[in-house]
Every structure is written in C-alpha cells, then in structure tokens.
Amino acid sequence: MKMLFSTSNLALVVLAACQAVNAHTMFSTLFVDGVGQGDGKCMRVDKDGYTASYPIAGLDSNDMACGRHGTEGVKRVCPTNAGSVLTFEFRSWPGDPTKKSLDPGHKGPCAVYMKKVSNAATDKAIGDGWFKIWDDGFDGQEWCTDKMINNGGRMSVKVPGNLAAGYYLVRPEFLALHAANAGDPQFYANCAQIYLTSTGNGKPSKTVSIPGHVKAGEPAVAFNIYETPMALPYPIPGPEVAQIVSSDEVSVKAVAKQNDGLTPSTCILENANWCGVEVPDYSDETGCWAAAQNCWRQGDDCWHPYSDMPQYGPTTGGKGCELWQQKCQGINNACAAKNFDGPPNKGKILTPKPSSIEIGDLEPTHVGSSIVAAETPKAKGDAVEDTPAPSSPEPQTEPAASSPALKVQPPQVKSASSKAAVQALPSPSQAPHAPAAPVAPAAHTDVVTEVVAAPAPTDGPPVNMHTVYETVVVTDVEYVTAMANGHKHKRHMRDLAARRHMRRGF
C-alpha cells in the first residue's frame, strides 16, 4: 500500500501554525547522573503545546506547584539514588533541543525543591511538604539564568545523600525578572516524579507550602534589574535551603523498594510516558491485517496521549511516535506483499539509546551563613544503555545544600557595565517564536496533506492555531486542517485501494 502522507509536510503545517505563538521555556528532559530519561518521561507538563512554555499565571495559583496541569501525575516514575545528580534541561521549543533554551533577556534566580509523597503518580503536588535543596541568584556578574543559557539550558543539582528512601516530586524553578518592576514576575516550574533509593533516614528540618512560598510585592519578586546600580545583594525568593536532619520519624513513610511507575517489561518503544507493546503473532492474512490495526491503534494513543484532552499531541514531541509509525507501515507492507508470518522483527526494542551528557563541576551553595562544599562527580562519556546502578550511600547526616548547581564558566568578555557578556546568542527581538509540540495523525492510511500558511508573528496576543486529525478506524480516515476559529476546513480521503486493503484486513 503506497503511503501518500509525508511527515515532513506535517512538520511544515505544524511549524507554520506555531510561528504565531509567543513562548518562553519549559523543563523538557530529566537526566539522572548524566543519563537522559527521555523527553517528557516522568514529567508533569502542560498538555497544551501552545501554552506549555508560558510563565505561570499568578503567584497564588495552584500551577505554582508543578505548572499547568501539574496536579495530575503521569504513569512513569524515574529511579534515582541518594547523592545522584539531577540535571534539568529547559527548552524554548519543548520538542526541539536544537533551539535555544531561553531568551537572554529573561534574567533571574533559580531554585530546586523536593517533596516526599506516598505516590508520585497520584499526589496533587499542591500544599505543604516542599523543601528547597538548592538556589542561586546573582553573583555580581551573572544571573542563574545566564549560567543556564550558557550551559545549553541545563542546571544540575545533587540530591541530598541522607534523604530517606521513597517517592518524591522534584521541582526546578526559575524566575524571570525582566518585567518584575512592572508587577509581572514570571515563574517557570514543572515537576519530575522520582523514586529515591537510599539507606538514609533524613528529612527536611522545615517545609513550605506551594503555592505560598513567595508572595506578590516581596523584594525578590519586585526587583528592578534595570536600576543603576542594582539594589544588591539580591534576595533569592522562597525559603532558605533546608537542612536535612536524621530522624526515626519521617512524615511520609519510607518505601524500601520501587513498585510503582516502572517501565513495563513488555514495552518495546517509549515516547514520554507512552509505551508501545509488540503486536500479536499471526500466520494468515486476517491475522496480519488485525496486527496492523493493533499497531496503528497504539500509534493513535502515542500521538494523542491525554485521554481527557485528545486534541493535543505529546508536549515534548513525537519522535517515538514516528518510529512506531514506521513499524506499523512495515506490517502493512508485509500484509500487502502476502507475507503472513509475523510480526517482522518481533520483540525488537525500538526505544533509542538514552542520551548522555557531561555534568561538569559542581559549585557550593549557602545554608544560612555557612557554605557547604561540593564534590565533583565523575564525567559521563557516550550514551549508556541503562540507568546506573545505585551508588554507595553518603553519610547519614548532611544539609540539603550539598545539592549544588552546575558551575558554568562564563565568557571572559565583559561589557562596560561589568556584567558578563552573553556571546553568540540572539537578542530578545531576534528570538524565534516557540512552536507547540507536533500533533501528528495516526498515519494508518494514505493521506494527502495540505500546508496552510500561518499569520506572520506579531507582538500582540498569541494567535492559537490547531492542526486537528480525525480518524475513522474501519472505513475512512479524514485529515482535517482547520483554523482555530473553525473556518476553512479541508478534508482529504484516502484512496480506494487503501480502503480495500483495510476492509480486507478488518
């Protein structure tokens, strides 16, 4: 069966529609000890790719905890160890790591919080229990956001080695101050779901409620970065970094072993928190086409992972969904060629090898008036197949501030104002607008695409355009290109030959 659908044409449609969307940045990928967990995996993110990289609206909003839609957990929980280094990668285009992480005009502090929970996938995140393990503000030359940009959008912290085992939410946060003096501090925060393997019994000496850890009008969120000279030192928002103290009584009972949120052993391909499993064996034509249908239906779930919001695609992109489409097309081709012994490449793991990064040197941070030294972790080399085995536990008592930030060597060229220059980065006016994550169809038919040009970017309110795909499983598949206001529908039907193939199989 000849496939007329082109994923490159789809990309043009989606990218064109998204050029009119103004966006900022989003926590898109978690690394554990330098090993990537996969885009969007174990992460609570905004389901709408058009708003996923927007700042949080309102300091008293429940979105302050884990972002928009952050009260809803996801299926996966990433395993970590006490003393592990967690790296958070921010992107202005959530599904495209090649784009810059953040406009350099967004200057401000960063912090990382944790919360111990009974179940990382079901906890609502809001309320008390949060404690800060690291923060960074202005060092006299650079803001924390400058360091993050210079490091490819990544910031790294070390999990306190004495924390009790169990499930946690981890919340990287940064504040953009470019409009704070006008009453518009812009917070960005999302959460990762982790399980911590540990022999420690530590807990934070003090916790805070989110929302509620910062309040409108406080000096930290109303700071004027344009004032000359600035009113230094800058007061970092939120509580101080928490001390981790040994305790036989932990507020949330420690869980000795991870039982929830693990990737199923039957999973052969992952895309964020979606999992594809092998189709049933077959030995005749009916079974072959039934297996093809099974494959395409799983692909539908990959491209539309949010059952309560099926109009949205995977926020951090659909690279895994595209690989799954190739598998389904291979089964289609085998059925059309009358090769009814399958499936082809049965059980082959299709999930790409995890990416790997070098963590670099870690710098200390402050706990009250003291400074806690940091150790330099071992650098990572090439991509690694599996998550590293648990490391030896650290001493039983230590402050959370031993979770330091990734140290980035700034450029040595300085402007006349003695602020570190940002090199090889576009000015805010030159920054590209961020696209939403592609929303692709379940391409189990021949489809002709049409590219619809989006309006040119403007400085006004964002113009939301949606590319919608409708699927009728048994008889016909329609590809629908629609403006957000419901006008200009264009439908394309697959050809009769494709219909005959589908009918014969189903």
N, C-alpha and C positions, 0 to 999 in steps of 0.2 A: 504494500500500500504506500503510495507516494505521499509524503507529508509536505503540505504547502506552507505550514506555519513556520515562521522564522523567528527564533529567539532574539536575533539581532534587531529585527524590525520591532519586536515587542519592546526592547530596550529603548529604541528611539521614541516610541509612543510614550512610555513611562517617563523618560527623561524630559521630553518636551513638555509634558504636563506638569512636571515638577519645577521647572525653571521659574515659575511664578510664586514659589513658596519661599518665604524668608525663614531661615532656620539658624541654629546656633551650634549645639553639640549634644552628644549623648554618650553615656557609658555603654559601649557596644560589645566588649570582649573581656573576659577574665583570664588571666594567666596565673597558674599556681606553680611556684618555683621555676618560672620561666617557660612553662609548657602551656600553650593555648588550650582552652577548654572548648573552643568553638564559638563562633559568633552567636551571641544571644543565648547560649546554653546556660542554664541555672540562673538566668537573669529575669527580673521583673521589669518589663519595659512598657512604654506606651504602645498600645496596639495600633494606633493610627500613625502611619509613617509620615503623614503630613505635619503632625504636631510633636513627634517623638523627640525632636531636638530643641523644642522650645523651653524657655525657663519656666519654673514653677510659678503658677499664678496665686500669690497670696501667702504670706508667712504663717498664717493660721490655718491654711488648707491642709487636709489630710494627705495631699500629694507631697507635702514636705517630707514625709517618711520615706517613701520609695518611688516617688514620681507618680505621674498619671497612670491609672490602673494598677498602681503599686500595692493596693490592698489584696490583690489576687495573686496567689502563688502560681508557680509553674511546676511541671512534673519532675524536673531534674534537680538534684542537689549534688554539688561538686565536692568530692572528698579532698580534704586538706589535712595538714598536720600542725600541731603546736610548733611555733617557730617558723612556719612556712612564710615565704614572701609572696604576697598577693600583688599582682600588677593589674591596674585598671586602664583599659585603652578607651579613650574618648575619640569620637569622630563627628565631624560636621555632617557627613553623609553616612548614616548608620550602616548601610550595606556596602560601603566602598572605602576600604582602608587606604587607598591611594590618595584620597583627598585630604586636605589639611584638617587638623583636629579642631581648631578654634581660631576665630579671628583674633589677631594680636591686640586689638583694641579692648578685648574683654580681659581686664586686669583685676586680680583679686586673690583672696586666700583659698586654701584647700583644707580639707579635713577628711578623716575616715572614722566612721562609727561602727560599732557592732552591737548586736542584741541577741541574747541567748533565748531560744524558743523551744517549745516542746516538739513542734513540727514545722520545719522551714517551708513546706509547701502549702500549709493552710493558715499559718499565723497572719493576722491582718496588718502587722508591722506598726500600726499607729499606737501611740501611748507611751507609757513609761518602760524602762528597761534598757534604753540606749546608753552607751558609754563611748567616749572618744578614745581612740588608740593612737591618733597622730594628727598633727596640724602643722601648717606652715603659712606664713603671711608675707611680709615684705622684709627683705634682708638688707635694705639700704640701696640696692641696685635693681633687684628683680622681684617681681611678684611670683607667687607659687604658680600662677597660670603661665607666666613666661617660661618657667622651667619645664612645665608640662608640654607646652608647644614645642620647645626646643628638643624635647625628648620624644617627638613623634606622637604626642597626645597621650603619653603614658605617665602614670605615677604609681610608685610601688611602696608598700608598707610591709612590715614584718608583724605577723600575728604574735601576740604575747605568748611566750613559751610555757607559762604556768596556768593558762586558762583551762578550765575543766572541759572534758570531752563533751560532745553533743552537737546539736544543731544550732546554727547561728544565721542571722541575716547580717550582711556586711554592706555598708552604705558609704560609698565615696561621694563627697560633696565638694563643690566649689562655688564661690560667689563672684559674679562679675559686677564690678563697681562703676562701670562707665556711666551709668545713669543713677547711681545711688544718691548723689547730691540733689537730684530732682525727685526723690521719693520712690525710685524704682530699682531696688536691689534685686539682682537676678540670680536666683539659686538654681543649681542643676544637681540633681541627685537621682540615682536609681539604686537598686539593691541586687546583690548576688546571694543565692542560697547555698550555704556550705555545711558540710559536716566536719567537725574538728576531731581528729584522733589525738588523744593526749593522756598522759598519766598524771597530770596536774590536778589540783583542786582549787584553782584560783577563781576569784570573781572580782568584779569592779567594786571599789570602795564606795562609789556613788554613781547613780544613773540619772538620766534626764528623760523627759517626755518629748517626743517629736510627733506632731508639731508642738511648739512651745519652747524649744531650746534657744530660739532667737526671737526677738520682738521688734516690731517696727519702731523706728526712731532711735534705736540704740546706736552709739557711736560707730560700731563695727559695720552696721548696715546702712549708715547715712554718710559714710566717709567720702570726702571730696578728693579724688585723685588728681584733679586739675589745679588745686590750690598750690601756690608757690610762695614759700616752701610748704610741703605737705605737713600736716599736723602729726608728726611722728612722735613716739612709736605707734604703729597701727595696732589697735586692739582686736585680736582674732575673735570672730564671733563664736558663741556657744561656750560650753564649759571648758575647764582645763582638761588636759589629757588625764585619764583616770589611772589611779594606782590599782594594780592587781594584787589582791591580798589572798593568802591561803585561808581556806575556810572549810570546815566539815559540813557546813550547811550552805548549799548552793540554792539560790532562789528557784532555779529550774533544774530538776533532777538530771544528773549527768547520764548520758546514754553511752554504754561501753562500746557499741558496735553500730555502724550504719546499716539500717534496714530499709530506709525509705529513700526514694529519689535516685536510685542507681539505674544506669542504662541497662535495659533488658538484654539478656544473653542472646535473644533471637534477633536483635537489631542488626541490620547489615548496612544501614545508612542513616545518618542523623543530619538534621538541619535545625539549628537552635534546639528546641525541646521536642521536636517531632522525631519519630522513629519509624523507619520502613523495615518490614519483615519480608522474608522470602515468600514468593507465591507458591501455591500447592503444586506438586508434581502432576504431570499429565502425560498421556501416551496416545491420545487421539485428537481429532480436530476440535471436537466440542470442548474438551478439557483445555486445549491450547488457547482458544478464544476466551474461555472463562478465566484462565490465568491472566490473560491480557487485561480483561476487565478489572480483575482484582488489583492489578498493578496500577492502572490508571486511577482507580478509586482512592488508593493510598496516596497517589500523587495529588489528587484534589485536596486531601487533608493537609498535605505539605504546603501547598500554595495558599490554603485558607485555614490556618492553624487555630483561629479563635472562633470556637463554636458559637459564642454569643455575639460575635461581630464578624460574620463570614465575608463581609465586603472588603475586609482588609487582608493584605498579604503579610508574610513574615517581615517584621520590622527591620531586622538586620540582614535582610536579603535572602534570596532563594537559590544559592549556588548548589546546595544539596538537592533541591527540588529539580534543578536542571539535570543533575546526574541521574536522578530517578527517572525522569522523562526518557533519557537515553536507554535505560534498562527496559522500560515499558515498550519503547519503539523496537528494541531488539526482539522482544517476544512477538510483537505484531509482525515483524519481518519474518520470523521463523514460521509463524502460522500461515502467512501468505505464501511462503515457499514450500508449504506442506511438510515442514519438519516438525513432527508432532511428538518428539521425545524431548522433554524439558522439565524445568526451565533452563535456558542457556546460562552457563556459569553459575550453576546452583550454589547458593550459600556464600558467594564471594563478598567479602567486606568492601563496601564502596565508600565508606567514610574516609575522607583524605587523612593522611598522617597529620597529627597536630603540629601546628607551627611552634617554633621555639625562639626565644629572644635571650639576649644577654642582659642580665639585671643591672650590672654595674655596681658602683659603690653606694653604700647607704650612709646617710648623714644622721647625726643625732638630732633629737628634738628636746624640748623643755618640759619638765614636770614641775610646776610651781617655779621655784627659784633654782632648781638643780638641773643639770644636764646629764642625760643618760647616753653612754657611748653605744655605738652600733658596731656590729661586726660585718665584715664584707662577705657576702655569700659567694659560693662557687659559681663561676660564669657558666652559662649554658652554651652548648655547641649546636649541632644540627638538630633537626626535628627528632623527637623522641616518640616511640610507639605508644607507651603507656604512661599514666601518671606515676611519678616517682613513688617508691615505697616510703613508708613513714620513716622519718629521721629520728635519731635519738632525742628523747625529751630533754628540754632545758631545765635548769634548776627550778625548784618548786615555788619560788617567790621572785617576783620582779615587777617593775612598773610597766603599764601598757605602753609607755613612751619608748620602750625599746623597739617599738614598731616604727622605724624611721622612714623617711621619704627617700625616694630615688634622687641621688645627687646628680645634677647635670652641670657640666662645665659650661658656663655662659660664654658667648663671644667676647673677645677682649676689646673690641672696638666700642668706644663709648661716645655718646653724644655730648654736646656742650653742657647739658643739664646733669651730666654724670650718671644718667640712667643707662643701663645696659642696652646696647642696640640690638634690635631683632633683625637678623640678616636673612636674606633670601625668602622673605615672607611678604605676601601682598598686603597692601593697605586695606583697611576696612571697606573702602569704596570699591576696591578691586576684587573683594572676596566673592567667590561663586555662591549662588544660592544653593542650598542643600536639597537634594531630592528625597522623596519618600522611598521606602524600600519597594522594589518592584513587586507588583501584584500580577502574577502570571496565571494563564489558564491551565487547567488540566488538559494537556495537549494530546488527548487520545483520539483525535480526529484530524482530518485535513482542514486547515483553516487558512483563509486569506486575510492578511492583516491590512489595516489602513492606518497610515500615520496622520495624526491630527496635530497640527501645529498649535502650541500653547501661546498665550499672550506673552509679549516681552516682559522681562522683570520690571517692576516698578518699586517705588519707595512707599507706596500706600499699603493698605491691608493686604495680606496674602490672599491670592485667588486659588481656592481649592478646586482642583480638577481630579476626577476619579476615572480610571480605566476599569471598567467592570466586565467580568466574564461570566456568561451564563452557560450552564451545562445541562443538557437533557440526555440522560445516560443511555437510554435504549434506542431512541430513534434519531434524534437530530442534536447537533451541537451548534450553538449560536455564539459568535464572537460579537460583543456589543461595545462600540466605542461611544461614550456619552459624556457630554459636558455636565458639570456639577448641577446645573440648573434644570437638567432633564431634557434639554433640546438637542437636536442634531444626533439622532440615533442612526447608526449604520450597521446593518446586520449582514452577516455572510454565512451561508450554509455550506456544509461540506459537500463534496461531490457524490454522485450516485454510487460510484464504485466503492467509496469508503462506506456508505450506508449498507451496501450489500455485504461487505466484509463483516461489519458489526452485527448485522442481523444473523448472519450465518453462525457467528460465534456465540451469540447470546440467545 
